[in-house]
């Protein structure tokens, strides 16, 4: 009867922060939420002006980041 011996696999190097899926999805979600807050606030026209751009950037970022590996 033979016994299989498991060889340890080399540890994969940790990815940089901006290439990790979890933290970047959280950042994209915060950008989207900021865009909504900018859209629905009645005080500053500058925030309202850039709210759609912020929403689009956050959405595009979320779509791209969701394709990253875990």
C-alpha positions in Angstrom: 0.0 0.0 0.0 1.4 3.3 -1.0 1.0 6.6 0.8 0.8 9.8 -1.1 2.9 12.6 0.2 1.6 16.1 -0.4 4.2 18.5 -1.5 3.6 22.1 -0.2 2.7 24.5 -3.0 4.7 27.7 -3.2 2.8 30.7 -1.7 1.4 33.0 -4.3 2.6 36.5 -4.0 0.0 38.9 -2.6 -1.5 41.3 -5.1 -1.2 45.1 -4.7 -4.1 46.8 -3.1 -5.4 48.3 -6.3 -5.6 44.8 -8.0 -7.6 43.1 -5.2 -11.3 42.6 -6.0 -12.8 43.1 -2.6 -11.4 46.5 -1.6 -11.8 48.0 -5.0 -15.4 46.9 -5.2 -16.0 48.7 -1.9 -14.3 51.9 -3.2 -16.4 51.7 -6.4 -19.6 51.4 -4.3 -18.5 54.4 -2.3 -18.0 56.4 -5.5 -21.5 55.5 -6.7 -23.0 56.4 -3.3 -21.2 59.8 -3.5 -22.6 60.4 -6.9 -26.1 59.8 -5.6 -25.6 62.1 -2.7 -24.2 64.8 -5.0 -27.3 64.3 -7.3 -29.9 64.7 -4.5 -28.3 67.6 -2.5 -30.0 71.0 -3.0 -27.1 73.3 -1.9 -24.2 73.4 -4.4 -24.7 73.5 -8.1 -21.1 72.3 -8.7 -21.8 69.0 -6.9 -25.0 68.6 -8.9 -23.1 69.3 -12.1 -20.6 66.5 -11.6 -22.9 64.0 -10.1 -23.6 62.1 -13.3 -19.9 61.9 -14.2 -19.3 60.5 -10.7 -22.0 57.9 -11.1 -20.7 56.9 -14.4 -17.1 56.6 -13.2 -18.2 54.5 -10.2 -20.3 52.2 -12.4 -17.6 51.7 -14.9 -15.1 51.1 -12.1 -17.4 48.5 -10.5 -17.9 46.7 -13.8 -14.1 46.5 -14.5 -13.2 45.6 -10.9 -15.8 42.8 -10.8 -13.8 41.0 -13.5 -10.7 40.7 -11.2 -9.8 37.4 -9.7 -10.5 36.8 -6.0 
